[in-house]
Amino acid sequence: MMKGAWLEDLTWPEARKWFDGGAVVIVPIGAAAKAHGPHLPLKTDALTARALAQGLIERLPVLAAPVLGFGFYPAFTAFAGSQHLEADTFKAVVRELVGNFMAQGARRIALVNTGVSTEKPLDEVAMEHGDLLVLHMRLLGEAAEALIENREGGHADERETSVVLALEPRSVRMDMLAFEGPFEKTGATGDARRATAFKGERLLAARVEDLVAALQQRWPDLR
C-alpha cells in the first residue's frame, strides 16, 4: 500500500488537501528523450526518475509531481532524438513549476534529479529558494556500488543498463551492449556487458533508501 500519491492521479480538490496538509512535493527530473548509447532507449532518465519517485511514494506520505522530461543536456544535441533546453530556459521552467506549486499552497518541495549537466542549474535555482531541496542521483546509492564490476564511464554504463534491465528489460538491445567507441560516436561511456536486472534492483533500492534518509533529515516529521 502506498503512503503517498502521484499528483496526476488526484482530482484538484484532493490535491488541495495534500497541499493544505503540508505535504512534501517531489518533482522527479529525467530526460524524456536523451541518447543512452545504441542499447538503451531515449527515455532511460525519465524511466529512472519515475521509478525513484514511485519508490518514495511507497515509503513516505509525499506527493509526486509528473516527471519533468526536458532539461539542460548540451552534450547530446548531436544524437538524433535527444531533446535539450538552454540552461536559462531550463531554470526558468523549474522556477515556474516551483512557483506554481508555492502559489497553490505547497511549501515543502524536493527536486530529484537524474542528470549531471542539470546539477548546476538546479543548484542555482535552489539558492533562490531557501525551502527548496535538490537531490542529485549521482550522489546516491553508494551501498550498492560494490555490485558494479565495470565502474569506468558513467553514462549508459553498467549502472544505467542494470536499472533499465530491472525496470523495462524489453527496452534493452542486448546485442548492442559491447562498448564500440568514444562518446562522440556512441552516446555512451563505460562497459555495460556485466549489467543485470539484479544489480539494477539493488541500485534503485539503495538510491531510494538514500532519498528517504535525506528527506527525513530535512523534514523530521516525514514518516
N, C-alpha and C positions, 0 to 999 in steps of 0.2 A: 504493500500500500504506500502510495506516495504521500510525503508530508507537504510537499509544495505543489506548484502547478505551472503549466505553460500559459502565459498570458493569452495566447491566441485561442486557447480552448475556452476562455471565460466569456461571459457577457459583460457589457460595460458596467452594470451595477455590481456584478461580482468583483470586477477589477477595482472598482471604487472601494469596496470593503477591504480588499487587500491593502490598498494604498493608505486608507484611513487607519488601518490597524498597524501601520508602521513596518510593513513587510520589506525585507531586503529584495531589491530588484536586481536580477542577474542579467547582464547583457553579454551574450556569447558572441565573439567576433572571429570569423573564419571565412576565408575567401570561398565564394560560391563557384568561382572558375579561375583556377591558377595552375599552371603546369607543375606536375609532380612526376617528372620523368616519363618514359614510354610505357610504364607499367601501372601507374596509379591514375585514377580519374581526377579530372579538374576539380571536383567537389571535395577533395580529401580534407581540406581545412574546415569547411563547413560541416562535413560529416563528423569530424572530431569535436568541433565546438558544440554541436548539438548533443553528442554523447556525454561530454563533460557536464553540460547543463542538466541533462537527464539524470546523471549520477547525483547531482546536487539536490534536485527536487525530490529524489527518492530518500535522501538523508536528512534534509533540512526543510523547514517551512518557508521556503523562498519562492519568489515569483520569477520565472524565466521568460525574458522577452524573446521575440523571434531572433534568429541568428542574423547578425549584420554581415552580409556577404560581400561587401565591397570595401576596399581599403587601399592602403599605400603599399604597392608591390612593384617598385620600379625595375627590379632585376628580371621580371618575367614578361615584359611587354613584347619581346620578340617572338614569344611562343604562341602559336595560334590558339585563340580562345581565352587566353589569360586577360582578366579584367583588372584595371588599375585606376586609382584616383590620385591626383597630386596631393601632397601632404597637407596643404592648406585646405583643399576640398574635403579630404577625409576628416580633418579636425573639425571643420565646420559642420559636417554631418553628425559627428559624435556630439558636439556641443548642442546641436538642435535636439537630438534624441534625448540627451540627458536633461536639457532644459524643459522639454515637453513633459517628461516624467515628473520633474520637480514641480512644474506648474499644475500638474494634476494631483499633487499631494505626496508623491514619493520623496522620501528624504534620505534613504539609505540605498545607494546604488553601487554595484560592483561590476566592473568590466572584466570578462575572462577572455584573454587574448591568445590566439593560437599562432600568430605570426611573429616574425622577428623584425622586419622593417617597420612594422606598425608599433613597435615598442616606444620609440622616441616620441612620435606624435601623440600617442595616448598618454605618456607621462607628462607631456606638456599641457594637455587638456586637464589632467588631474591636478596640476599645480594651480589651475584657475578655480578648482572646486575642492575645498578642503574636506568635504564629506565624501568625495568620490574615491573608491578603492579600485586600483588596477592590478590585476594578477596575470602574470605572463607565464604561459605554459612551458616555455623553455627552462624555467627555473623550478619546475615541479616534477615529482615522480622519482626522486633520487633513489628511493627504496627499491625500485625495480631495475635500476641500471646494471646490476650485476648479471642480469639475464642477457644483456646485449653483448654479442660476440664481436661485431664489427662497429666500433664506436666512432670511426672516422666518418666525416661527411656532415650530415645534419639536415638534408632535405631529400625526401623520397628515399630515405635510407632504411636501415633495418628497423628502426623505431617506427617511423610512419607507416611503413609497409605492414609491419606486425599489427598496428592499430586497425588499419583497413581490413586486414585479414580477419580480425576479430569482429569488426562491425558489419562488413559487407564483402565477404570473400569473393563473390562473383565479379566484383569490380576490379579485382587484381588480375592483370595479364601475366600469369605465372611464367609464360615462355619469354617474357621480356625483362626478367629480374637481373640478368647479368649486367654489370657495370660496363658501359661501352664508350666512355669518353668524358671529356670535360663538361662542366655545367652548361657552357655556351652551346654545346651540341645537343645535350640530352635533357636539360632542365632538372638534373638530379645531381646530388653529391653523396657519395657513400655507396657501400655494397649492401644490397638488400637480400642477397641469396640465403641468408640464415634467418630470415623473418618467419615467424609462426604466429598463429592466432593466439596461442597460449601466452606468448610474450606480450602481444597486444592487449590481452585482457588484464594482465598484471600491470602493464604500464598505465592503462586507463584507471585501474583501481587505485594505484599509488598516487596518480595525479588528483583524483577526486578526494582521496584522503588528505592530501596537502591543501587542497582548496577548502575543504571543510574546516581544517585547522586554522587557516588564515582568516576565514570569515568569522569563526568563533572568537579568534583573538581580537579582531576589530570590533565585533559586536557580541559580547559575552552572553547576552540573553538569547542568542540564536541557538536553539536546541531542538 
